[in-house]
C-alpha cells in the first residue's frame, strides 16, 4: 500500500474504468491489514450508529459489495456500497469514466452500472456483521415507476444494511434529479419509509450540489417532515468552472478538487436550512484532514471520500483520520461531536 506512488503511473496508463476494476480485484487478493485502534476522540454516534471514525468511503467505489471489508481494513470508519438497482444494468456506453489529472478530478457518466440487488444481497449476507456498511439504492433507468424501485431496494437490502441511502442525485440517469422536487420527494420518502421493515436501518438521502436556495429549503422541509435520518451533501456536479484538463468537456458528473468549494457551500446551506436538526454527511473534494475538519466545523457529522483516493492512494482514510485527530486535539475538542458546526 505504501508503494502507491510507484504503482500510480501504471494505473494511470490504463483506461480509468479498467484501472478501477483492477483495484477491486487486487483488494480481493491482498491480505487484510491489521485493524488500527482509532483515537477515541474520533468516535461519533450518528442516526443511532456508532462510527469508530467519521471518515467513510462514498458509494460508487465498491458498487457491488465485492470488498467492503477490505476497505474497512484500510481505515475507513464506514463503507457505503452501491448504487444498486433492483435489476442488473450495464450502465452507459464506454468510455464513461475520465481522470482529469491536471484538476485532481474525475468525470463519470457510469449510469448506475451494477449487478443488481440480489447478487449484492447474497454477498453481504455471507460476511460477518462487523463494521458499518451502508447500502446506496437507486432506480433502474427504464423503470416504469422509479419510486417503486426505491421502495423495492429499501425492502430488499434492509436486512444486510447498517443504513440505507436513497440516491436521487446522480446526473447520469435522465430525469432522476427531478425526484428532488418537493412533491416528488415527499412521495418517494413516504414510499421508502413504508417499505422499511419495522426496526429497520436508518434511511439517508443523497442530494446534488446543483440546487437553488428554494430547492434546498424545500428538500430540508420534506426530509424533516418525513423523518429522514441524515442527508449526504453532495453528489457530483454538472458545472465545469475553471478546469484545465482535455477531458473537461466530457458529459457526466464532476468530482474531486473542483467540487470542494461548491460542496462546502451546499453543506452550509443545508445546515442553515435544517437548523442542525438533521445530521449531515459531507462528500465532494475532501482530500486531507484539514478538508474533513472544515466540513465538520461547517456542520457535517461524517465525511466521505472517493476521487481523492485515485490521486492519494488506499491509505488516505488512515492519514485523514490521523490528521483529523491532531486537529481536534489542537483546537481543544474532546470528540468529533463537539466540533460539529463549531465554525458557524
TORTORPA-468209 format. One record per atom (N, C-alpha, C): z, y, x; residue in one letter. Coordinates in steps of 0.05 Angstrom, whole numbers, plus 32768, in hexadecimal, padded with zeros to 4 digits. Layout:
N
ZYXa;...
This chain:
344
80007FE88011x;800080008000x;800080198011x;800F80188028x;8010802F803Ax;7FF580348048x;7FE380218047x;7FC980238054x;7FB480308042x;7FBD803B802Bx;7FAA80478018x;7F97805C8025x;7FA1806D8037x;7F8E80808043x;7F7780738052x;7F7B805B805Cx;7F65804C8069x;7F53803E8055x;7F5F8036803Ex;7F4F8028802Ax;7F40803B8018x;7F4A80538014x;7F3E80658001x;7F20806A8007x;7F17806E8020x;7EFB80738024x;7EE9805C801Bx;7EF48043801Dx;7EE5802C8014x;7EE3802C7FF5x;7EF980327FE8x;7EF880347FCBx;7EE6804B7FC1x;7EE780617FCFx;7ED780787FC7x;7EB980747FCCx;7EB280607FDDx;7E9680597FE1x;7E8B80497FCAx;7E9C803F7FB9x;7E94802F7FA2x;7E9280417F89x;7E8380387F75x;7E8380447F5Bx;7EA080457F51x;7EA8805B7F44x;7EC4805F7F3Dx;7ECF80497F2Bx;7EBE80407F18x;7EC8802B7F06x;7ECB80107F14x;7EB9800B7F27x;7EBC7FF27F36x;7ED57FF37F48x;7EDA800A7F54x;7EF2800C7F64x;7F0B80097F53x;7F0B80137F3Bx;7F2180107F29x;7F267FF27F23x;7F107FE47F1Dx;7F127FC87F17x;7F1D7FB87F2Fx;7F137FBE7F47x;7F1E7FB17F5Fx;7F3B7FB67F63x;7F447FCE7F5Cx;7F607FD57F5Ex;7F717FC37F4Cx;7F687FC07F33x;7F777FAF7F20x;7F787F927F2Ax;7F617F887F34x;7F617F6D7F3Ex;7F727F6A7F57x;7F737F7F7F68x;7F847F7E7F7Fx;7FA17F7D7F78x;7FA97F8C7F64x;7FC57F8C7F5Cx;7FCD7F717F51x;7FBB7F627F46x;7FC17F477F3Cx;7FC97F347F54x;7FBD7F3A7F6Bx;7FC17F287F82x;7FD87F307F94x;7FDF7F4A7F94x;7FF37F537FA7x;800F7F4A7F9Fx;80207F437FB2x;803B7F3D7FACx;804A7F557FA1x;805C7F507F8Fx;806B7F677F83x;807D7F737F98x;807E7F8E7F99x;80907F9C7FAAx;80AD7F987FA0x;80C07F987FB2x;80DC7F977FABx;80E27FB07F9Ax;80EF7FAB7F84x;80F67FC27F73x;810A7FD47F80x;81037FED7F85x;811680007F90x;812980097F7Ax;814180107F82x;8155801A7F6Fx;815280387F6Dx;814980427F56x;8144805F7F54x;815E806E7F55x;815D80877F5Dx;817380997F5Dx;817D809B7F40x;819780967F3Bx;81A180977F1Fx;819B80B27F11x;819880C87F20x;819380E17F13x;817780E27F06x;816580CE7F0Dx;814B80CD7F01x;814B80BE7EE6x;816080B07EE0x;816180A17EC7x;816280B47EB0x;815480AD7E9Bx;815380BE7E83x;814E80AE7E6Ax;815780B87E54x;815480A97E3Ax;814380BA7E28x;812D80AE7E1Ex;811A80BB7E0Cx;811380A87DF6x;811580B17DDDx;810D80A17DC6x;811C80877DC5x;813580877DCEx;8146806F7DCDx;8140805C7DE3x;812F80637DF6x;812880517E0Dx;8134805C7E26x;813E804B7E38x;814980537E51x;8135804F7E67x;812C80667E73x;811880667E88x;812680697EA3x;812080577EB6x;812D80597ED0x;812480717EE0x;810B807A7EDCx;810280937EE6x;80EF809F7ED1x;80EA80B97ED2x;80D880C57EBEx;80BB80C47EC6x;80B480B67EDBx;809980B67EE6x;808A809D7EDCx;807780A17ECAx;8069808A7EBEx;804B80897EC4x;803F80737EBEx;8023806F7EC0x;801580747EA5x;800180867EA5x;7FF4808D7E8Dx;7FE180767E84x;7FDB80777E6Ax;7FC780647E5Fx;7FAC80697E6Dx;7F9C80547E6Dx;7F8180567E79x;7F7F80487E94x;7F9580447EA1x;7F9480367EBBx;7F9380187EB7x;7FA7800D7EA9x;7FA87FF17EA3x;7FA27FED7E85x;7F897FF07E7Ex;7F817FF07E62x;7F887FD77E53x;7F857FC07E60x;7F887FA67E53x;7FA27F987E59x;7FB67FA67E63x;7FD07F9A7E69x;7FCE7F837E7Dx;7FBE7F877E92x;7FBA7F727EA6x;7FCF7F727EBBx;7FD97F8A7EC2x;7FEC7F8C7ED9x;80037FA07ED4x;800F7FA07EBDx;80257FB47EB8x;803C7FB07ECBx;80437F977ED2x;805A7F927EE3x;80547F9A7F00x;803B7F987F08x;80347FA17F23x;80387FBF7F25x;80317FCE7F11x;80357FEB7F11x;80537FF27F10x;80627FE37F01x;807F7FE87F00x;808B7FE37F1Cx;80817FCF7F2Ax;808C7FCA7F45x;80847FDF7F59x;80707FEF7F53x;806880057F64x;8079801E7F61x;808C801C7F4Fx;809F80327F4Cx;809C80437F33x;808B803B7F21x;808980497F08x;80A180437EF6x;80AB80587EE9x;80C180547ED7x;80B980487EBCx;809F804A7EB6x;8094803D7E9Ex;8076803C7EA1x;8069802B7E92x;804D80277E93x;804280277E77x;802C80367E73x;801F80367E58x;800380297E5Bx;7FFF80137E4Dx;7FE680057E4Ex;7FD4800D7E37x;7FBA80077E39x;7FA7800F7E24x;7F9680257E2Fx;7F8580307E1Ex;7F86802F7E01x;7F7980157DF7x;7F8780087DE4x;7F7E7FEF7DD8x;7F747FF57DBBx;7F5E7FE97DB4x;7F537FEA7D99x;7F567FCF7D8Cx;7F557FCE7D71x;7F587FB47D64x;7F447F9F7D6Ex;7F2B7FA77D70x;7F167F957D79x;7F0D7F9C7D96x;7F057F897DA6x;7EFA7F907DC0x;7EE27FA27DBDx;7EDF7FB47DD1x;7EC77FC47DD1x;7EBF7FCB7DEEx;7EA57FCD7DF2x;7E9B7FD17E0Dx;7E9E7FEE7E17x;7EA180017E05x;7EA2801D7E0Dx;7E8780297E11x;7E8680407E1Dx;7E6D804E7E20x;7E5C80437E37x;7E42804A7E38x;7E3180407E4Dx;7E3A804A7E69x;7E3580397E7Dx;7E3C80417E99x;7E2480507EA5x;7E2A80617EB9x;7E4480687EC4x;7E53807B7EB1x;7E6E80787EB2x;7E7E80877E9Fx;7E9980907EABx;7E9B808C7EC5x;7EB380947ED4x;7EAB80A17EEEx;7EB480BA7EF3x;7EAA80C97F0Ax;7EC180D77F19x;7EC180D37F33x;7ED480E17F44x;7EC980FD7F4Ax;7EDA81117F49x;7ED3812C7F52x;7EE581327F69x;7EDF81267F80x;7EF181277F97x;7EF781447FA0x;7EE381557F9Fx;7EE881717FA7x;7EFD817F7F95x;7EFF81757F7Dx;7F1181817F6Ax;7F2A81707F65x;7F2C815A7F73x;7F4381477F6Fx;7F4581417F51x;7F2F81397F46x;7F2D81357F29x;7F1C811D7F23x;7F1B81157F09x;7F0B81007EFFx;7F0081087EE4x;7EE781017EDEx;7EDC81037EC3x;7ED680E77EB9x;7EDF80E17EA1x;7ED980C77E96x;7ECF80CA7E79x;7EBD80B87E72x;7EB480B57E57x;7EB380977E50x;7ECA808A7E55x;7ECC806D7E53x;7EC780647E36x;7ED380727E23x;7ECE806A7E07x;7EDF80537DFDx;7EF880537E05x;7F0B803D7DFCx;7F0080217E02x;7EF5801D7E1Ax;7EED80027E21x;7F067FF17E26x;7F077FDA7E19x;7F1E7FC97E1Bx;7F187FAE7E0Fx;7F297F9B7E15x;7F257F7F7E0Bx;7F317F7A7DF0x;7F3C7F8E7DE3x;7F487F8B7DC9x;7F657F857DC9x;7F727F8A7DB3x;7F8F7F877DB1x;7F997F6A7DB3x;7F8A7F577DA9x;7F937F3B7DA9x;7F967F317DC6x;7F837F377DD7x;7F857F2D7DF3x;7F9C7F3A7E02x;7FA07F547DFEx;7FB77F627E0Bx;7FD17F587E00x;7FD27F547DE6x;7FEA7F497DD9x;7FF37F2F7DE6x;7FE07F1D7DEBx;7FE67F037DF7x;7FF17F077E13x;7FE67F197E22x;7FF07F1E7E3Ex;800D7F297E3Dx;80117F3D7E2Cx;802B7F497E2Bx;80407F367E20x;80397F247E0Ex;804C7F117E03x;80567EFE7E18x;80467EF97E2Dx;804D7EE67E42x;805F7EF17E57x;80607F0C7E5Ax;806F7F187E70x;808C7F1A7E69x;809E7F187E7Dx;80BA7F1D7E77x;80BE7F397E6Ex;80CF7F3E7E5Bx;80D37F597E4Fx;80E57F697E61x;80DA7F737E77x;80E97F847E89x;80D87F9D7E90x;80E67FB37E93x;80D77FCC7E97x;80CC7FD67E7Dx;80C67FF07E7Cx;80BC7FFC7E64x;809E7FFC7E64x;80927FEF7E51x;80747FED7E4Ex;806D7FF77E33x;805F800E7E32x;805580187E19x;8038800F7E14x;803080107DFBx;801580077DF3x;8007801E7DE5x;7FF180267DEFx;7FE1803C7DE4x;7FCB80307DD2x;7FC980397DB9x;7FB6802D7DA7x;7FA280427D9Dx;7F8A80387D97x;7F7480497D8Dx;7F64803B7D78x;7F4F80487D70x;7F3D803D7D5Bx;7F2380357D67x;7F1780207D5Dx;7EFC80187D65x;7EE8802E7D5Ex;7ED480317D6Fx;7EC180477D6Bx;7EB380457D50x;7EAC802C7D48x;7E9D80297D2Fx;7EAF80217D17x;7EC980267D19x;7EDB80207D03x;7ED480307CEAx;7ED480227CD4x;7ECF80307CBAx;7EE780417CB2x;7EFF80397CBBx;7F1780477CB4x;7F2880487CCDx;7F27805E7CDBx;7F3580607CF5x;7F5380607CF1x;7F5D806D7CDCx;7F79806D7CD7x;7F8480507CD3x;7F7480407CC6x;7F7C80247CC3x;7F7C80157CDDx;7F6A801C7CF0x;7F6A80107D0Ax;7F8480177D19x;7F8E802F7D17x;7FA780367D24x;7FBE80277D18x;7FBF80247CFEx;7FD480147CF1x;7FD37FF77CFAx;7FBB7FED7CFDx;7FB87FD17D07x;7FC37FCF7D23x;7FBD7FE27D34x;7FC87FE17D4Fx;7FE67FE37D51x;7FF17FF57D40x;800E7FF87D40x;801B7FDE7D38x;80117FD17D23x;801D7FB87D19x;801A7FA27D2Dx;80027FA07D39x;7FFC7F8A7D4Bx;800C7F8B7D65x;800E7FA37D71x;80197FA67D8Bx;80377FAC7D8Cx;80437FB27D75x;805F7FB87D73x;80717FA37D80x;806C7F897D7Cx;807E7F757D86x;80807F747DA5x;806C7F7F7DB3x;806C7F7D7DD0x;806E7F987DDEx;80717FAD7DCEx;80717FC97DD9x;808D7FD47DD9x;80957FE27DEFx;80AE7FF17DEFx;80AA800C7DE0x;809280167DE0x;808A802C7DCFx;806C802A7DCAx;806380387DB5x;804780387DAEx;803C80547DAEx;802580587DB9x;801880727DBAx;7FFF80737DA9x;7FFD80867D98x;7FE5808A7D88x;7FD3809E7D97x;7FBC80957D9Fx;7FAA80A67DAFx;7F9480B07D9Dx;7F9680CA7D97x;7F8080D77D87x;7F7480EE7D97x;7F7880EC7DB2x;7F7181047DC2x;7F5B80FF7DD6x;7F4F80E87DD6x;7F3880E37DE8x;7F2080F17DDEx;7F1180FF7DF0x;7EF8810C7DE8x;7EE080F97DE8x;7EE480DF7DEEx;7ECE80CD7DF3x;7EC780BB7DDBx;7ED580BE7DC5x;7ECF80B07DACx;7EC880C57D98x;7EAF80C77D8Fx;7EA780DD7D7Dx;7EB980DF7D65x;7EC280F87D5Fx;7ED280FD7D48x;7EF080F67D4Ax;7EF880E97D60x;7F1480E07D62x;7F2780F87D61x;7F21810D7D70x;7F3481237D71x;7F3781327D56x;7F25812C7D43x;7F2981387D28x;7F42812E7D1Bx;7F4D81177D24x;7F66810D7D19x;7F7E811E7D21x;7F7A81327D32x;7F8F81447D39x;7F92815A7D24x;7F7F815D7D12x;7F8181707CFCx;7F9881687CEAx;7FA6817C7CDFx;7FC081777CD2x;7FC081617CBCx;7FAD81647CA9x;7FAE81517C93x;7FA681357C9Cx;7F9281337CAEx;7F8B81187CB9x;7FA1810D7CC9x;7FAF811D7CD9x;7FC581147CE9x;7FDC810A7CD8x;7FE181187CC3x;7FF781107CB1x;7FF180F57CA5x;7FD880F17C9Cx;7FD080D67C91x;7FD380C17CA7x;7FCA80C77CBFx;7FCB80B47CD5x;7FE780AC7CDBx;7FF980BF7CDEx;801580B97CE5x;802380AB7CCEx;801D80B27CB5x;802980A47C9Ex;802180867C9Fx;800880807CA5x;7FFF80657CA7x;800B80567CBFx;800E80647CD5x;801980587CEDx;803780517CE8x;804580637CDDx;8062805E7CD8x;806680487CC5x;805580467CB1x;805780317C9Dx;805080167CAAx;803E80167CBEx;80367FFD7CCAx;804A7FF37CDFx;805B80047CE9x;806E7FFB7CFDx;80837FEA7CF0x;80887FD27CFBx;809C7FC07CF0x;80B87FCD7CF0x;80C97FC47CDEx;80E47FCF7CDDx;80F27FCA7CF8x;80FE7FDF7D03x;810B7FDC7D1Dx;80F77FDC7D34x;80DE7FE37D2Ex;80C97FE37D43x;80CC7FF97D57x;80BB7FF97D6Bx;80BD800C7D81x;80B780287D79x;80C0803C7D89x;80B980587D83x;809B805D7D85x;809380717D77x;807680787D76x;807280947D82x;806080957D96x;805980AE7DA3x;803C80B67D9Ax;803680CF7D9Cx;801B80D97D97x;801180E77DAFx;7FF880E17DB7x;7FEB80EE7DCEx;7FD781027DC4x;7FD9811B7DCEx;7FC881307DC4x;7FB7813B7DDAx;7FA281497DD2x;7F8F81557DE5x;7F9981707DEFx;7F90817A7E06x;7F9781947E0Fx;7F8781AA7E03x;7F7081A37DF7x;7F5D81B77DEDx;7F6381BE7DD0x;7F7A81CC7DCCx;7F8381D27DB1x;7F8881F07DAFx;7F8381FA7D97x;7F8982167D91x;7FA682187D88x;7FB282307D89x;7FCE82337D81x;7FD582297D66x;7FC3822D7D53x;7FC882237D37x;7FC882057D37x;7FB781F87D47x;7FB781DB7D49x;7FD281D17D53x;7FDC81DE7D68x;7FF581D67D74x;800C81D77D60x;800D81ED7D52x;802281F17D3Ex;802081DB7D28x;800881D67D1Fx;800481C27D09x;800B81A67D13x;8002819F7D2Bx;800981847D36x;802781817D39x;803481967D43x;805181957D47x;805F81917D2Cx;8057819F7D18x;8063819E7CFEx;806081827CF2x;804881777CF3x;8043815C7CE8x;805381477CF7x;805481497D11x;806381357D21x;808181367D1Bx;808C814E7D17x;80A881507D10x;80AD81457CF4x;809B814B7CE2x;809E81417CC6x;809C81237CC4x;808B81187CD5x;808680FB7CD4x;809880EC7CE8x;80A980FA7CF6x;80BD80ED7D08x;80B080DE7D1Fx;809B80EA7D2Ax;809080DF7D43x;80A680E07D58x;80A780CC7D6Ax;80BD80CB7D7Dx;80B880DB7D96x;809F80E07D9Dx;809980F17DB5x;807B80F87DB4x;8075810E7DC2x;805981177DC5x;805181157DE3x;8039810A7DE8x;802E81097E03x;801A81207E05x;801F81337E18x;800F814B7E1Bx;8006814C7E38x;7FED81457E3Fx;7FD781427E2Dx;7FC3812E7E39x;7FAE812A7E2Ax;7F98811A7E33x;7F85812B7E44x;7F6D81217E48x;7F5981307E59x;7F4D81487E49x;7F4181597E59x;7F3581717E4Dx;7F1681707E4Ex;7F0A817E7E3Bx;7EED81817E3Bx;7EE4819B7E48x;7EF781AB7E52x;7EF081C47E60x;7EE781BD7E7Cx;7ED981D07E88x;7ECE81CB7EA3x;7ED081E47EB4x;7EE781F07EB7x;7EEA82097EC5x;7EEE82057EE3x;7EDE82137EF3x;7EE382147F10x;7EDF81FB7F20x;7ECE81E97F17x;7ECB81D07F25x;7EB581D37F3Bx;7EB881C47F51x;7EA581C67F67x;7E9681AD7F6Cx;7E9B81977F5Dx;7E8E817E7F62x;7E73817C7F55x;7E62816C7F61x;7E4781677F55x;7E4981597F3Ax;7E60814C7F35x;7E63813E7F1Bx;7E6F814F7F06x;7E7381697F0Bx;7E81817A7EF8x;7E74817C7EDDx;7E5A81777EDBx;7E4C81797EC2x;7E4B815F7EB2x;7E57814A7EBCx;7E5881317EADx;7E6881347E93x;7E5E81277E7Ex;7E6D81287E64x;7E8681167E66x;7E9A811D7E57x;7EB2810D7E56x;7ECB811E7E59x;7EE181117E5Ex;7EFB811F7E61x;7F0181237E7Ex;7F0A813B7E85x;7F1181427EA0x;7F2F813F7EA4x;7F3781327EBAx;7F53812F7EC0x;7F5881367EDEx;7F7181377EE5x;7F78813D7F01x;7F80815A7F05x;7F7D81637F1Ex;7F88817E7F26x;7F7E81957F15x;7F6481957F0Cx;7F5B81AC7EFCx;7F6881AD7EE0x;7F7581987ED7x;7F8281977EBDx;7F9E81A27EBFx;7FA981A57ED7x;7FC581AB7EDBx;7FCF81C37ECBx;7FC281DA7ECFx;7FCB81F27EC2x;7FC981F07EA3x;7FB381E57E99x;7FAF81E37E7Cx;7FC481D07E70x;7FC981B97E7Dx;7FDC81A67E73x;7FF981B27E73x;7FFF81C17E87x;801A81CE7E88x;801C81E37E72x;800781F27E6Ex;800782077E59x;800B81F97E3Dx;7FFC81E37E39x;7FFE81D67E1Fx;801A81CA7E1Bx;802581BF7E31x;804181B57E2Fx;805481CA7E26x;805281E27E32x;806481F87E29x;805F82007E0Cx;804581FF7E04x;803F82057DE8x;804C81F27DD5x;804B81D87DDBx;805781C47DC9x;807681C57DCAx;808181CC7DE1x;809E81D07DE2x;80A681E77DD0x;809781FD7DD0x;809D82137DBFx;8099820C7DA2x;808481FD7D9Cx;807D81F67D80x;809181E37D74x;809D81D17D85x;80B081BE7D7Bx;80CD81C77D7Ex;80D181DC7D8Cx;80EC81E67D90x;80FE81D37D9Fx;80F281C17DAEx;810281AE7DBDx;810B81967DACx;810281957D93x;810C81807D81x;80FD81657D85x;80E781667D95x;80D7814E7D99x;80D381497DB7x;80DA81327DC1x;80D6812D7DDEx;80B9812F7DE5x;80B3813A7DFDx;8098813E7E06x;8095812E7E20x;807D81237E23x;807581147E3Bx;805D81237E47x;805F812A7E60x;804A813B7E6Cx;803681297E7Cx;801C812F7E79x;800781227E88x;7FF281377E8Ex;7FE481327EA4x;7FCE81447EABx;7FD381547EC4x;7FC7814C7EDBx;7FC9815B7EF3x;7FE381597F02x;7FF281447EFDx;800C81407F0Bx;8007812F7F24x;800E813A7F3Cx;8008812D7F55x;801F812E7F69x;8035813A7F61x;804B813D7F74x;806581407F65x;807B813E7F74x;809581437F68x;8098815F7F5Dx;808C81727F6Bx;808D818E7F61x;807E81907F46x;806781837F44x;805981837F2Ax;806981777F14x;807681607F1Ax;808681537F05x;809E81647EFDx;80AB81717F11x;80C281827F0Cx;80BA819A7EFBx;80A381A57F00x;809981BC7EF0x;809681B47ED3x;808B819C7ECEx;808781937EB3x;80A2818E7EA5x;80B581837EB4x;80CF817D7EA9x;80DD81987EA2x;80DC81AB7EB4x;80E881C57EAEx;80DA81D37E97x;80C181CC7E92x;80B281D87E7Cx;80B681C97E62x;80C681B47E62x;80CD81A67E49x;80C781897E47x;80BB817D7E5Cx;80B481617E5Bx;80CC814F7E63x;80D0813A7E53x;80E581277E5Ax;80DA81117E6Dx;80C0810C7E6Cx;80B380F87E7Dx;809981037E86x;808D80F77E9Bx;807380FF7EA5x;806280E67EA9x;804880E97EA8x;803680D27EADx;802080DA7EC1x;801880C67ED1x;800480C97EE6x;7FEC80B87EE0x;7FD580C17EE9x;7FBD80B17EEAx;7FAB80BA7F01x;7F9D80D07EFDx;7F8880D87F10x;7F9380DC7F2Cx;7FAA80E67F2Fx;7FB580EB7F4Ax;7FB780D17F5Ax;7FBA80BA7F4Cx;7FBB80A07F5Ax;7FA1809B7F69x;7F8B80A47F5Ex;7F7180A07F6Bx;7F7180AC7F87x;7F7E80C37F89x;7F7D80D37FA2x;7F9580CE7FB4x;7FAC80C87FA8x;7FC480C57FB7x;7FCD80A87FBDx;7FC380957FADx;7FCA80797FB2x;7FE0806E7FA1x;7FE580547FA4x;7FF780467F91x;8014804B7F94x;801D80587FAAx;8039805D7FAEx;804080797FA4x;802F80867F96x;803380A17F8Dx;804C80A37F7Ax;805080907F69x;806680917F56x;808180917F65x;808380817F7Ax;809C80807F89x;80A0809B7F98x;808A80A67FA2x;808D80C07FB0x;809580D67F9Dx;808980D77F86x;809080EC7F73x;80AD80E97F6Ax;80B580D07F65x;80D180CC7F5Cx;80E480D57F72x;80DE80CF7F8Bx;80EF80D87FA1x;80F080F77FA3x;80D881037FA1x;80D781207FA2x;80E6812D7F8Bx;80E381217F73x;80F0812C7F5Bx;810E812A7F5Ex;811781147F69x;813481107F6Dx;813F81267F7Fx;8131812C7F94x;813981417FA7x;813A815D7F99x;812681627F88x;8124817C7F7Ax;813B817F7F66x;814181697F58x;8158816A7F45x;817281707F54x;817581637F6Ax;818D81677F7Ax;818E81837F85x;8178818D7F8Fx;817681A87F9Ax;817F81BD7F86x;817681B97F6Dx;817C81CE7F58x;819581C87F48x;81A481B47F50x;81BE81AF7F44x;81BD81A07F29x;81A881927F23x;81A681837F0Bx;81B181677F0Fx;81C4815E7EFFx;81D081437F02x;81BD812D7EF9x;81A981347EE8x;819681217EDEx;817E812F7ED3x;8169811F7ECCx;8150812A7EC2x;815581397EA8x;8165812E7E96x;816A813B7E7Cx;817381587E7Fx;8184815D7E93x;818E81787E96x;8178818C7E9Dx;816381827EAAx;814D81937EB3x;813881987E9Ex;813781887E89x;8122818A7E75x;812481A57E67x;810F81B47E6Ax;810E81CF7E5Dx;811D81E47E6Bx;812881DF7E83x;813981F27E91x;8129820A7E9Bx;810E82087E9Cx;80FE821E7EA6x;80F382307E90x;80FB822B7E78x;80F0823A7E61x;810182537E5Cx;
